[in-house]
Amino acid sequence: MDINQFVQDFADCFDDTDASEFTPELNFKQLEEWSSLSGLGIIAMCKKKCGIKITGAEIMEADTIKDVYDLVMSKAN
């Protein structure tokens, strides 16, 4: 999966934030909509779309969408 598709799938985990705001450099935890439920949605998305299991602790260590993408890609190899 390329980063652009990952960003799009990541944006789909959020209901109230416009998809145009999502970029690889976005610090997603600064979004008003960010919550633990959003984190669970990201975990589910990574499992469903990429077949990769990540944890809540790993998400909390990430700052940007690219950080999460890099984590997923490192586990895919």
C-alpha positions in Angstrom: 0.0 0.0 0.0 1.3 3.4 -0.8 1.3 6.4 1.6 -1.5 8.2 -0.3 -3.9 5.2 0.0 -2.9 4.8 3.6 -3.7 8.5 4.3 -7.1 8.1 2.6 -7.9 5.0 4.6 -6.7 6.8 7.8 -9.0 9.7 7.1 -11.9 7.3 6.7 -11.5 6.5 10.4 -12.7 10.1 11.3 -16.2 11.3 10.7 -16.1 15.0 11.5 -12.7 16.1 10.1 -12.6 16.9 6.3 -10.5 14.4 4.4 -8.6 17.3 2.7 -7.0 18.0 6.1 -5.2 14.7 6.1 -1.6 14.6 4.9 1.3 12.3 5.8 2.7 15.1 8.1 -0.6 15.6 10.0 -0.2 15.2 13.8 -3.5 13.3 14.1 -3.6 13.4 17.9 -4.1 17.2 17.7 -7.4 16.8 15.8 -10.4 17.8 17.9 -12.0 14.5 16.9 -9.1 12.4 18.2 -10.1 9.9 20.9 -9.3 6.4 22.0 -12.2 5.2 19.8 -10.3 6.8 16.8 -7.3 4.8 17.8 -9.3 1.6 17.8 -10.5 2.5 14.4 -7.0 3.0 13.1 -6.0 -0.4 14.7 -8.9 -2.1 12.9 -8.1 -0.3 9.6 -4.5 -1.5 9.7 -5.6 -5.0 10.3 -8.3 -5.0 7.6 -6.5 -3.1 4.9 -2.9 -4.1 5.5 -3.1 -7.3 7.4 -0.9 -5.8 10.1 -1.6 -5.8 13.8 -0.5 -2.6 15.7 -1.2 -1.7 19.3 -2.6 1.3 21.0 0.8 1.9 22.6 2.4 2.0 19.2 -0.1 4.6 18.0 0.5 6.7 21.1 4.2 6.7 20.2 3.5 8.0 16.7 3.1 11.7 16.0 2.1 11.8 12.4 0.2 9.6 10.0 3.5 8.9 8.3 4.8 7.6 11.6 1.9 5.1 11.7 2.5 4.2 8.0 6.2 3.6 8.6 5.3 1.4 11.6 2.9 -0.7 9.5 5.4 -1.0 6.6 8.1 -2.1 9.0 5.9 -4.9 10.2 5.0 -5.9 6.7 8.6 -6.7 5.8 
